[in-house]
Amino acid sequence: MINILSTLDPDFARKFARIVEARREADSDVAGQVADILRTVKLRGDAALADYTQRFDGYALADEADWSIPREACEEAYHALAPDLREALELAAARIRAYHEAQLPENRDYTDAAGVRLGAIWRPVDAAGLYVPGGRAAYPSSLLMNAIPAKVAGVRRLAITTPTPQGQTNPMVLAAAHIAGVDEIWRVGGAQAVGALAYGTQRIRPVDVITGPGNAWVAEAKRQLYGVVGIDMVAGPSEILVIADGKNDPDWIAADLLSQAEHDPTSQSILITDDAGFARQVEDCIDLQISQLATGKTARTSWDAHGVMIVVNDLEAEAPALADRLAAEHVELAVDEPERLLHKIRHAGSVFLGRMTPEAVGDYVAGPNHVLPTGRRARFSSGLSVLDFMKRTSFLGLDEASFAAIGPAAATLAHAEGLPAHAKSVELRIK
């Protein structure tokens, strides 16, 4: 039976701190292995990719046709889908596209009171790479969530890498690639695929930004390559925090908690409620639902190891501070007036307002991106957006009058910092 904590417990602060500080990332020390793989890919290029793909995926990159998946195959997969699946993907893509189009930043160009022209221009990166997991963890929704913002940003070339164990592909992933307008799909996976996107090989041209989910090796490769390329984030295990009063259907809340527990044994699901009896009802519902889930084994491991229920006296008074300490990836507010809590919670990847807004809707068709910061990183980072595929170039322009107004101060500061050449470049222009 899972522990149910109460803020009235004398040792609650200590127990809650352990939950906040717990590290759920993979225990395996993969940094050295990833460094070796990246070094080999940088040195040997395609030959290294072929070796690793044969070793890890049981797939031979022998002929030219073995390396990539043509656009025609993606289009065929799209048309072969059952109509309801095709319509669901199209609905998701349309909503994701519309939401991210509204994120596009505006250029600035103005002249200030001193007569100095100032501004900034936003431009997309030239090329982006998207990692798409293969095998059991093949999610077409993640492809849409990563590829569509890149296309909305104006990225000219979008290259995907995805492992195809024994040569097998996921038809829904290919269909999603067709909908999103992906330019290239390469049959390589793992840290070696991330290295290929960053460094380039004989066949795969390098990109500027790499996004997309993956296992511990993929995450570590992105971490090590940050600076060679931009990355979205280093993602950890999924997590959900549900803040719910006793007026909810316990079956609904149980299902919401399990929607993340089924992802991975290291995922975490937390309930904060002001009703201890309701918490027990949710626990009973979770036990029943797990026994009926095809993903029950994973969900059970996650729930038993990392699931938490916290009972508070007053949701509005206590839950926001607890939520900010957790800074969870997903936060559901299943209460009568979710807006009141929304404005009190500062740190969350994405917030789901009201009893009829389960996190699972956000994973697929709502529109906001489901690539979100985990592991308390919502304290300082945001979910994936079009800005991850763009960069800002500032510009400024002075004429004689505006130079006379601010130039002397620049020369004064340059002298103070011991940089005479800086000062001279200004002073030569002062009349």
Buried (B, 14 or more C-beta within 10 A) or exposed (E): EBEBBBBEBEEBEEBBEEBEEEEBBBEEEBBEBBBEBBEBBBEBBBBBBBBBBEEBBEBEBEEEEBBBBEBEBBBBBBEEBEEEBBEBBEEBBBBBBEBBEEBBBEEEEEEEEEBBBBBBEBEBBEBBBBBBBBBEEBBBBBBBBBBBBBBBBBBEBBBBBBBBBEEEBBBBBBBBBBBBBBBBBBBBBBBBBBBBBBBBBEBBBBBBBBBBBBBBBBBBBBBBBBEBBBBBBBBBBBBBBBBBBEEBBBBBBBBBBBBBBBBBBBBBBBBBBBBEEBBBBBBEBBBEBBEEBEEBEBBBBBBEBBBBBBBBEEBBEBBBEBBBBBBBBBBBBBBEEBEEBBEBBEBBBBBBBBBEBBBBEBBBBBBBBBBBBBBBBBBEBBBBBBBBBBBEEEEEEBEEEBBBBBBEEBBEEBBEEEEEEBBEBBBEEEE
